[in-house]
Amino acid sequence: MNTCVVGLQWGDEGKGKVVDILAEKNDIVVRYGGGANAGHTVVAGGEKFALHLMPSGAVRKEAMCVIANGVVVDPEVLIGEIDSLAARGISLDDRLLISESAHTVLDYHKVEDRLREDALGKNKIGTTVRGIGPCYSDKVGRSFAVRMADFNNLDALKEKLEKIVDYKNKIFSALYNAEPMKADVIFEKCKVYSQRLSKYICNTTEYLHTNIEAGKDILFEGAQGALLDLDHGTFPFVTSSNASSLGLGPGCGVPFNMVQRFIGVVKAYTTRVGSGPFPSELDNEIGQYIRDKGHEYGTTTGRPRRCGWFDAMAVKYAAKIGGINEIAMMHLDTLAGLDELKICTGYTIDGKEVKMFPSNIDTLAKVKCKFETLAGFKEEITDAQSLDDLPPQAKEYLRAVEEAVSLPITFIGTGPARNQTIFKKQV
């Protein structure tokens, strides 16, 4: 059984916890897209792990971890994560593989990201300024791309960096009057990256297909969320990769038909970071209540997240394009204490029903939500171990969401820890 786990909202849904739980029953965990702009949190044994590049399964000491070709790798961040996990007794020495075809985020990408955002002013995209977009741009442009394989040929890499940095300096000076960077300084860092990471670099596509043929169970982990997908999200307020399950094939070389289970992760409400339309947003005291109770501040940036009611129109769309067949709902406990709960079950524009979530932001900005209102629940549910332990109002809320998105909810998160999960289906 091969499984793919992706977010169905604007990221931050709780994928890390779901992947960590599933990793216990899988042999290999694969991260196939995004970069260090992702923030996946895992709580295990009372300890909190914040991961950005490493697959969330890394906390499971038996799981092989693969960073596939679709990921843009920041070597400095990755080395930091390897060392941080090692300091906490979790070694990756014999169980981490990095695709030789994965592209690398270097200093000039981060500089370019910051310069672009500053120049856009109030129209900025709201990136994490981690260099992700510029790195993907270089990947598409090809001429100035550096891949992990290049760390195995330092002489050629030095020559390549001299050309790239010279080009970048001319662009940055002309457009932003920026100070020039030094190729030799970046190359010295790359020598360190090579020393630390070369042993992990390989052909991960070959590795994955070999293990599929051997009958191994593989877990594929998405980053961000489907509504941030470059092609199918709320462009331009999206990430720079295919953050839905549609990115799986190009991101690791394994086709859709080799994956049997697609799990879409959602929060019991909706959040968004940065700019862009948000139809069910609660810019009021209820939104602030959800933000504070759910600790809705970015794992990567610390930015406060915008909060709103659960948007079934958005989730249903994300599930359709991603071939999702079951839902994992996290953060149900955050809604405890509210007098009433609402689910956005439809959109209208000028009184006319909208059939599907419109990813075009001009259209999305015009929609009005149709809400189903349900009774809230006062009881805290963090100790609930089964559906029977939930208040009737919480169970009714789950039923209403299932009906609205036309998919079963099989995981229910009632807190951050592994054991704060209710399973309606065998893992």
C-alpha positions in Angstrom: 0.0 0.0 0.0 1.5 3.3 -1.1 0.0 6.5 0.4 0.1 10.2 -0.4 -0.7 12.8 2.2 -1.4 16.4 1.1 -3.0 19.5 2.5 -6.3 20.6 1.1 -6.3 24.2 2.3 -3.7 27.0 2.2 -1.1 25.0 4.1 -0.5 24.5 7.8 -3.2 21.8 8.1 -1.3 19.4 10.3 0.3 17.1 7.7 3.3 16.6 9.8 1.3 14.8 12.5 -0.5 12.6 10.0 2.7 11.6 8.2 4.4 10.9 11.5 1.6 8.5 12.5 1.5 6.7 9.2 5.3 6.5 9.0 5.1 3.8 11.7 3.5 1.4 9.2 5.5 2.5 6.1 9.1 1.6 5.1 10.0 4.8 3.2 8.8 8.4 3.6 9.2 10.7 0.6 9.1 14.5 0.4 8.4 15.4 -3.2 8.0 19.2 -3.4 8.5 22.6 -1.9 11.5 23.7 0.1 12.4 25.2 3.4 9.4 27.5 3.2 7.4 24.5 4.5 6.9 24.0 8.3 5.8 20.6 9.5 5.4 20.1 13.2 5.6 16.7 14.9 5.1 16.1 18.7 6.5 12.8 19.8 7.3 11.6 23.3 6.4 15.0 24.7 9.0 16.6 22.4 8.2 19.1 19.6 10.0 18.8 16.3 9.7 21.6 13.7 10.9 20.3 10.3 11.3 22.3 7.1 13.0 20.1 4.6 13.3 16.7 6.2 10.3 14.3 5.7 8.1 14.3 8.8 8.8 10.6 9.1 12.3 11.3 10.1 11.3 11.3 13.7 10.5 7.6 13.3 14.0 6.0 13.7 13.1 3.0 11.5 11.8 5.0 8.4 14.0 5.6 5.4 13.7 9.2 4.3 13.9 10.5 0.7 14.1 14.1 -0.4 13.1 13.7 -4.0 13.9 15.7 -7.2 10.9 18.1 -6.9 12.2 19.6 -3.6 14.4 22.7 -3.8 17.0 22.0 -1.1 18.6 24.7 1.1 21.8 22.8 2.1 22.3 25.1 5.1 18.8 24.4 6.5 19.1 20.7 5.7 22.4 20.3 7.5 20.9 22.2 10.5 18.0 19.8 10.6 20.3 16.8 10.4 22.4 18.1 13.3 19.4 19.1 15.3 17.8 15.7 15.1 21.2 14.0 15.9 21.5 16.1 19.0 18.2 14.7 20.1 19.2 11.1 19.5 17.8 10.7 16.0 20.4 9.8 13.4 19.9 10.1 9.7 23.3 8.6 8.7 22.0 5.4 7.2 18.5 6.4 6.3 18.5 9.6 4.3 18.7 9.9 0.5 18.7 13.1 -1.5 18.0 13.2 -5.2 20.9 14.1 -7.4 18.4 16.0 -9.5 17.0 18.2 -6.7 17.8 21.9 -7.2 19.6 23.9 -4.5 18.8 27.2 -2.9 21.9 29.3 -2.5 22.6 32.8 -1.0 21.7 34.7 -4.2 18.3 33.1 -4.3 17.4 34.5 -0.8 18.8 37.9 -1.8 16.7 37.9 -5.0 13.6 36.9 -3.0 14.0 39.8 -0.5 14.8 42.3 -3.2 11.7 41.3 -5.3 9.4 41.5 -2.3 10.7 44.9 -1.1 10.3 46.3 -4.6 6.7 45.1 -4.8 5.8 47.0 -1.7 2.1 46.7 -0.8 1.6 44.4 -3.8 4.1 41.8 -2.5 3.2 38.1 -2.7 4.0 37.5 0.9 6.7 34.8 0.5 8.8 33.5 3.3 11.9 35.1 1.7 13.6 31.7 1.8 14.7 31.9 -1.9 12.2 29.2 -3.0 10.6 31.1 -6.0 13.9 32.3 -7.4 15.4 28.8 -7.2 12.4 27.3 -9.1 12.8 30.2 -11.6 16.4 29.1 -12.2 15.3 25.5 -12.5 12.9 26.5 -15.3 15.5 28.8 -16.9 18.1 26.0 -16.8 21.2 28.0 -17.6 21.9 29.2 -14.0 20.6 26.2 -12.1 22.7 24.3 -9.5 21.6 20.8 -8.5 22.7 18.4 -5.7 24.7 16.4 -8.2 26.9 19.5 -8.7 28.3 19.1 -5.2 30.1 16.0 -6.4 32.1 17.9 -9.0 33.5 21.0 -7.1 35.8 22.2 -9.9 32.9 22.4 -12.3 30.7 24.0 -9.6 33.2 26.7 -8.9 33.3 27.7 -12.6 29.5 27.6 -12.8 29.1 29.8 -9.7 31.4 32.4 -11.1 29.2 32.8 -14.1 25.9 32.7 -12.1 27.0 35.2 -9.5 28.4 37.6 -12.2 25.0 37.5 -13.9 23.0 37.9 -10.7 25.2 40.9 -9.6 24.5 42.7 -12.9 20.8 42.1 -12.6 20.6 43.1 -8.9 22.7 46.2 -9.4 20.6 47.4 -12.4 17.2 46.7 -10.9 17.7 47.3 -7.2 21.1 49.0 -6.8 22.1 46.1 -4.6 25.6 45.4 -3.3 27.5 42.7 -5.3 27.9 39.2 -3.9 31.2 37.2 -4.1 31.2 33.9 -5.9 34.2 32.6 -3.9 32.3 33.2 -0.6 29.3 31.1 -1.9 31.7 28.5 -3.2 33.4 28.1 0.2 30.0 27.4 1.7 29.3 24.9 -1.1 32.5 23.0 -0.2 31.1 22.5 3.2 27.8 21.4 1.9 29.5 18.9 -0.3 31.5 17.5 2.6 28.4 17.0 4.7 25.8 15.9 2.1 27.6 14.0 -0.7 27.1 10.7 1.0 23.3 11.1 0.8 23.1 12.1 -2.9 21.9 9.4 -5.3 19.3 8.5 -8.0 16.2 8.5 -5.8 13.8 7.6 -8.7 15.7 4.4 -9.2 15.6 3.7 -5.4 11.9 4.3 -5.2 11.0 2.1 -8.2 13.3 -0.7 -6.9 11.5 -0.7 -3.6 8.0 -0.5 -5.1 8.9 -3.6 -7.1 10.1 -5.2 -3.9 6.7 -4.6 -2.3 7.8 -1.9 0.2 5.2 0.5 1.6 5.9 4.1 0.7 4.5 7.3 2.1 4.6 10.4 -0.1 4.5 13.7 1.8 3.3 17.0 0.2 4.2 20.4 1.4 2.1 23.6 1.8 -1.5 23.0 0.5 -3.5 22.5 -2.7 -4.9 26.0 -2.7 -1.2 27.2 -2.9 -0.5 25.0 -5.9 1.3 27.0 -8.6 -1.1 25.9 -11.4 -4.3 25.2 -9.5 -4.2 27.5 -6.5 -5.1 31.2 -6.0 -2.4 32.6 -8.3 -0.3 34.7 -7.8 -0.8 34.2 -4.1 0.6 30.7 -4.3 3.8 28.8 -3.7 6.3 28.1 -6.6 5.6 24.4 -7.0 2.7 21.9 -7.4 1.7 21.7 -3.8 -1.3 19.4 -4.4 -1.0 15.7 -5.0 -0.6 16.6 -8.7 3.0 17.3 -8.0 3.7 13.7 -6.9 4.7 12.3 -10.3 7.0 15.0 -11.5 8.3 15.5 -8.0 9.7 12.0 -7.5 9.2 10.0 -10.7 6.5 7.7 -9.3 3.2 7.9 -11.3 -0.3 8.3 -9.7 -1.4 4.7 -10.5 1.3 3.4 -8.2 -0.3 5.1 -5.2 -3.4 3.5 -3.8 -4.4 5.9 -0.9 -4.7 9.7 -1.1 -5.3 11.4 2.3 -6.2 15.0 2.3 -5.5 16.9 5.5 -7.7 19.8 6.7 -8.1 21.8 9.8 -11.5 22.0 11.4 -11.5 25.6 10.3 -9.5 27.5 7.6 -6.3 29.5 7.9 -4.2 31.5 5.4 -0.9 33.3 5.6 -0.1 36.4 3.6 -2.2 38.1 0.9 -5.0 36.8 -1.3 -8.8 36.3 -1.2 -10.2 34.4 1.8 -14.1 34.1 1.5 -14.8 32.6 4.9 -12.3 34.8 6.9 -13.2 35.9 10.4 -11.6 39.3 10.9 -13.2 39.6 14.3 -13.1 38.3 17.9 -14.0 34.8 16.8 -11.1 34.7 14.3 -8.8 35.9 17.1 -10.2 33.3 19.5 -9.3 30.6 16.9 -5.9 32.1 16.3 -5.0 32.1 20.0 -6.5 28.8 20.9 -5.1 27.0 17.9 -1.6 28.8 18.2 -2.0 29.9 14.6 1.4 31.4 14.0 3.7 30.2 11.3 6.2 27.4 12.0 8.6 28.9 9.5 8.0 32.7 9.9 6.1 33.2 13.1 3.6 35.3 11.2 0.0 35.3 12.6 -2.3 33.3 10.3 -5.7 34.6 9.1 -8.5 32.5 10.4 -12.0 31.7 9.2 -14.8 29.1 9.1 -14.3 25.7 7.4 -14.7 26.2 3.6 -16.2 23.1 2.1 -16.2 24.6 -1.4 -12.4 25.1 -1.3 -11.8 21.6 0.2 -14.1 19.9 -2.2 -12.2 21.5 -5.1 -8.8 20.6 -3.7 -10.0 17.0 -3.2 -11.3 16.7 -6.7 -8.1 17.8 -8.5 -6.0 15.7 -6.2 -7.9 12.4 -6.4 -8.4 12.4 -2.6 -10.4 9.5 -1.1 -10.3 10.3 2.6 -10.0 13.2 4.9 -7.9 13.7 8.1 -9.3 16.6 10.1 -6.9 18.2 12.5 -7.4 20.8 15.3 -11.0 19.9 16.1 -10.1 20.7 19.7 -9.5 24.4 18.8 -13.2 24.9 18.2 -14.2 23.9 21.8 -15.8 26.8 23.6 -17.6 28.5 20.7 -21.4 28.9 20.9 -21.9 28.1 17.3 -20.0 26.7 14.4 -20.3 27.5 10.7 -19.4 25.6 7.5 -19.3 27.4 4.2 -21.2 25.0 1.9 -21.5 27.1 -1.2 -20.7 30.4 -3.0 -22.8 32.9 -4.8 -21.8 35.8 -7.1 -24.5 38.4 -7.5 -27.1 35.9 -6.2 -26.1 33.2 -8.7 -24.7 29.9 -7.4 -21.1 29.1 -8.1 -20.6 25.4 -9.1 -16.9 25.0 -8.2 -14.2 26.9 -6.2 -12.8 29.6 -8.5 -9.0 29.7 -8.2 -9.0 33.0 -10.2 -8.6 35.6 -7.5 -10.7 38.3 -9.2 -13.6 35.9 -9.3 -12.9 34.5 -5.8 -12.9 38.1 -4.4 -16.5 38.5 -5.5 -18.0 35.4 -3.9 -20.3 35.4 -1.0 -20.4 32.4 1.3 -23.5 30.3 2.1 -23.2 29.0 5.6 -24.6 26.1 7.5 -24.8 26.9 11.2 -24.5 24.3 13.9 -24.4 24.3 17.6 -20.9 24.6 19.2 -19.5 22.5 22.0 -18.1 23.7 25.3 -16.3 20.6 26.4 -12.5 20.2 25.9 -11.8 17.1 23.9 -8.1 16.7 24.1 -8.4 13.5 26.1 -11.0 11.9 23.8 -9.9 8.5 22.6 -12.9 7.5 20.4 -15.9 9.0 18.7 -18.0 8.0 21.7 -15.9 10.4 23.8 -16.8 13.4 21.7 -19.8 15.7 22.6 -22.8 15.2 20.3 -22.3 18.6 18.8 -18.7 17.7 17.8 -19.9 14.5 16.1 -22.6 16.4 14.3 -20.0 18.9 13.0 -17.9 16.0 11.7 -21.0 14.5 10.0 -21.9 17.9 8.4 -18.3 18.3 7.0 -18.3 14.8 5.6 -21.6 15.6 3.8 -20.4 19.0 2.6 -17.1 17.6 1.0 -18.6 14.2 0.0 -15.7 12.3 1.6 -15.2 10.3 4.8 -13.2 11.7 7.7 -11.0 8.9 8.9 -8.5 10.7 11.2 -9.6 13.3 13.8 -7.0 15.3 15.6 -7.8 16.4 19.1 -4.4 17.9 20.0 -0.8 17.9 18.8 0.4 14.6 20.3 0.3 11.3 18.5 -2.1 9.8 20.9 -4.5 12.8 20.6 -6.0 11.2 17.4 -9.2 9.4 16.9 -9.1 6.8 14.0 -12.3 5.9 12.2 -10.3 3.6 9.9 -7.4 1.3 10.4 -4.1 3.1 9.8 
